[in-house]
Amino acid sequence: MSEKEDYFIETERRQSPSAAVVHETIFKEAESELERSTTALFWSGFAAGLTMTLSMITEGILHTYLPEADWRPLVANFGYSIGFLAIILARQQLFTENTLTPILPLLHRKDMKTFKNVLRLWGIVLLANLLGVFIISWIAAKSSAFEPEVQEAFIALGTKAMEPDFFTILLRGIFAGWLIALMVWLLPFAETARVWVIIIITWIVGIAELSHVIAGSSETFMLAFSGAASWGEVLGGYLLPALIGNILGGVILVAVLNHAQVKGSDG
């Protein structure tokens, strides 16, 4: 092989992948997710729900033991990233992470079969995620697994998440869905920067107090179990607007726009 050929190969290797290449990579991953059985999706989603509570647990512990200072939220919110980091590295199914990308096959085919399959995946993963969160939140609230001051920190996180009104939570959910789905587009070719991409994006979601339907549910479920809020308030006042916002943010602002960008360039 000539020196010139070596040069061109090395230049091509160092170039950032095009939007079309990223799109195709995520499209293939989405196809694979849609082909998974209901049982496999459920157990992967359930595991992700259990794991997601690590965000609440780690952030609550940091809030408890860090000294009172203006910079404390900046450090404590790195705890929010832990659940996402564990889920993504373990390749578990999290609603808003793996579940929004299957919109791409739907946008390609635009048929009822794919639409029903997307709804199947969404429904199974969402319910499985929430079941996992429900169990760990119940244990955290009703057992002596955590010190009382740490439990109080969990409740404080839930109280803060519930403070905004329905419309504000929905808007914050749109931004959260956008950032989490954008993270998915960044990961396939992030290589050694994968961990930092996950930490930085999810830290922004946490420090900005954006609403994530699964991460926020672990905090707000604590309120219901402790009696600080009713289940109606938690489900209707937080979970529903966060869910709607996350879907809008992930589907419209990322999947649709990135898909349109690639299809437009094809034309």
Disulfide bonds with the S-S distance in Angstrom:
none
